């Protein structure tokens, strides 16, 4: 049995790949890389647009509540009666902290953080893959 296998391997001619197979494989790899880059770019554009629209909505709803809060009336007290505020600055700062509308600020800052994240993704893609991104000018 071993002699037959040895004889078969001696008589077998070597398998050579077809001409142009290397270039075809490299073209397929480049095509897949460009598709992945295009998906990432579309994801970053979509994320930026959704986050930016969420920022606008958050500013419309939470921004008006933030501007109508008691925080601003207490803050304006420092300009109207500075001596009274300076006399009891500790209580004044506690009152400012109590009336600060944290939920409205957080509701505005979360979508802003999303916009910054997607901008970071977009600019890192542009920095690392300039030749691929210039190919997709229509995006």
BELNORSUL-V549444 format. One record per run of one state. SS is the DSSP state (~ for helix, > for strand, _ for the rest). FROM is the first residue (numbers start at 1). LEN is the number of residues. Records with the same first field share a line. If there is no record, write none. Layout:
BEGIN
SS->FROM-LEN  FROM-LEN
END
This chain:
BEGIN
_->1-1  12-9  68-2  81-1  88-1  100-2  129-1  136-4
~->2-10  21-47  70-11  82-6  89-11  102-27  130-6
END
